[in-house]
């Protein structure tokens, strides 16, 4: 089976530090290659894959700002579309724009919807409702007006996330520094719990960082910047708990799944996909506010870190994701 | 001959006040219909045409800001591309994105390049250099790396621009209020010439308006806001001269041609297409700075307003433009 995987070109695939969509395009591609499929990854020229790489854009538009994102994306997408006839199936991880080319090609396309940046993009998904073959990354992220083939959770390669039974004594915030992700709330939770906090992630909202994060940094509230794969695994596995006090309907939450694979429980605000990701009281706590998070942390020792890992491996492994997608490919090619 | 004209969807076609690309898509469509071609105009739903209108977007994204421009444009463009087989030829007035679909359709497409918003968009034009069938709107706007079929100047319907032999005693600035267009320089020219100035146009740069325009407004420097077709014709034909002190390589300059059709000479900074639009010393003056513009205005009476009109009608009429495009269509369909 010849598959074209269309990755975003914001970042390299896999990303150096941040880029969850690119990460998933990579995890899937590598898993498909291992499963014996013939896979061409359409991504930036500096991307790494054991499949075949096809690139017309040297670097991601977030990594080389001397490019126009709109230009880069239409060159990247049209490059694949013009070669559509060489593939049995296209797997789109690039948001809505590729859908608008699918009326002009014969090769079927599956679209994993990694999230809706705005309600305003829904009309494109609606137009291609049957042709788009949509996959949701959580049940919570499904839009009521769209048809989905299946929910397939993001799958993580566990070899990158070692289990650690005995953590160190710090809490971890891991994610973009942005109000959505609740960096400021994480700081409040740590202060009220009288615990050390490590903050890792790219600064996506500099103003927020300056006003809500920077003033609190000290020996106990430490900002370590963006963490690449090796540092991420270390930070996650050694943490007493991951704090995830989000203020938006997060469609998935990669770091939540990755933390649990390391054995680290998660204290999260109960929004978006969190109830699908976390088994409340068993792999962490679903809470509503800072006070509840502080209370939950007092009971964090009751969480068995082995249970966290088993739960997460069962639901969020690369192996499961790849198997699910391959069976979907067969389904699409026979209908 | 069945032609699809792809207009932008920033504004209505024709525009209510501002929208030169939409204006040209309209002028061309109406002229083609009159010439007996079967024309479908792809534009916003509120557009007006004597051809057939095909619209999936009710209003332009500049007129209804509750839309995502990227969403609107891909729905609009794909709507045409999915119907490409119904047309002998597509005439693209919508910048570079439609090019990226042309590898997937059989119908040939002509692209009128109305201007390059940035050097960063050139790679798309380069990729589709042969398939795009490019037309430049002035020789000066040609990019050295691109192949062009022809330069065809924007064509104006003269019925909308009455000739006036004896002007009133004011200078006119007509265009977007933006540093590119030199509103501030026009004010300086008027002050130093001791003449009244009327400023008409949409405010595209509010900060610039606040700091460089608003402080100078008084009984002699009047801002009248955006001017629709009727007001535009009045303002242009009664002016002693149009001031066009641009600070960018303007690819054409509709108001310059429209002014001359009314008989109004133009004093312009000698950049972009200005030497193609204005016959120096005969239909206006090509100058380099404010002082030269002031000196030119002292000689404005030597310009014969009839010569302005004749010159402009010969080069910038809708009739000429339509004839040139039709012969290009025949050329494309026989190669």
Interface residues (C-beta under 8 A of the other chain):
Chain A: X66 X67 X68 X70 X71 X74 X75 X77 X78 X81 X82 X84 X96 X97 X100 X101 X103 X104 X105 X118 X120 X121 X123 X124 X127
Chain B: X66 X67 X68 X70 X71 X74 X75 X77 X78 X81 X82 X84 X96 X97 X100 X101 X103 X104 X105 X118 X120 X121 X123 X124 X127
